[in-house]
């Protein structure tokens, strides 16, 4: 075969003067005698070319761009796979079981690729037979279809061959981007669907995997680890392999400037749960760490509340019908909604505090005065003492958090620029910012590198040792706020106030916290702020869950029956440390 391609070339070899040429696999000519390789290559004649034809035989829409030097063709979902792997490895280093990554997260990721028709399907959405027009019109239906089973393969997914075949079929890269399918992710129709992966959905997918694995890592814990830098999220693209070059419009997907809120990630997780059509999750019973029976004990410890308060929380949980494991286990038939385990546990504690202490700006301080008069040993829990201790610790913790946020470097080490024209401007701004920061660190004697704090499940540390936030009150007794009636211990407070408990239509209205905040007691608002700080959520978000718990407990005691009446204003004790506000809620007899 080589003789057919080299018969016309009669030039002698420059080294051995022999005329015996062959063609290598790369198409170059080489001397068969001395194996000298020359620059001449094999000429290929296009037999399908028709003289005079001006038809363009390409389906490309954008301009062809060369492959970046040292890079390779890759897809957007492949980059998300690397980011998910790095996030999972970071959690494994913090003590999460390897079962979470190998058996749960990988399976969920395969299932997502199958449901979104990006892999594990005989009809991939990015097949070469799809044109750009068809891709836009069929994106919504493609997101809901599925193909082969995702459990037939083991190990991590390898999308390199898929990216290469897609690039070969399209014969181009996306204009001004590093990935080959960036246009699909930026299409308006696709962005409205639920099939496309995003940085927020990586956290949502990890949250679902943690719930399935029954790990004691709530959504608020996960977001705190992300905020503190223990789990890569902001600028996570910097850890991608060197051959995956991010450029141009890739920054619209992988560049994030803030950590999403608890509400946003929970909503994305609920959307993924519906999209993936997962089966029933493992049951979450009373022995599970995500059950309110144990999760409330953890938050009571963090808030430095007495251990004797936990049985009362469990009694309230039973009264609300929230002890059944079916209520906390995700099931597509009986319980399709994803519970907010951490916010729900905090809401149970808040409602229990209202039952025992009143929290109406009067009852709690009257009970504190009573405890101060009767307690000689100092082992009885006093709400006023606890409030002063927690307020000081809360102020210090908020200041530390604000300082850590102020010192945190949000700018990426490898900035992404939307176009090549803006590259030099962005790089110049980056160098200027680095110089200003270095000067500021020298003038303020600020440490150059601020290390993130050690990861912990608790915000506060209580005890008598040095460096703690204050003395522990866990051993305190509740004798001053409890009374014994017919051999049963009941709360001395006999009234319970609550706002209107009418359920709202979530399609028409959201939270009414801003409307009623001015009418709520200050002590109750302060307690909401305390647990909102523990969970790093907004007080309005926690207040919504408190109302849900109250509807479950007092749903049959709303104004239809005669047990609800307006409470009379108590005489002021003059010793309360929280300002009082007028009460406009209803008061119900506590039983």
Secondary structure, DSSP 8 states (H G I E B T S, - for coil): -HHHHHTT-----TTT----EEE-TTSEEEETTT--EEEEE-----TT--TT---------S------TT-----HHHHHHHHHHHHHHHHHHTT--HHIIIIIIHHHHHHHHHHTTSSSSSS-TT-TT--HHHHHHTHHHHHH---S-TTS--SS---HHHHHHHHHHHTS--TTBSSSSHHHHT-HHHHHSS-S--HHHHHHHHHHHHHHTT-S--HHHHHHHHHTTSS--TTGGGGS-TTS---BTTHHHH--SS---HHHHHHHHHHHHHHHT--------TTSTTSHHHHHHHHHHHTT--TTHHHHHHHHHHHTT---GGGTS-BTTTB-S---HHHHHHHHHHHHHHHHH--SSSHHHHHHHHHHHH-SSS-B--HHHHHHHHHHHHHHHHHHHHHHHHH---S-SS---SSGGGHHHHHHHHHHHHHHHHHHHHHHT--SS-------S-S--BSSSTTSSB---TT-B-GGGEEEETTEEEES--EEEE-------TTT----HHHHGGGS-HHHHHHHHHHHHHHT--HHHHHHHHHHHHHHHHGGGSTTSTTEE--------S--SS------SEEEE--
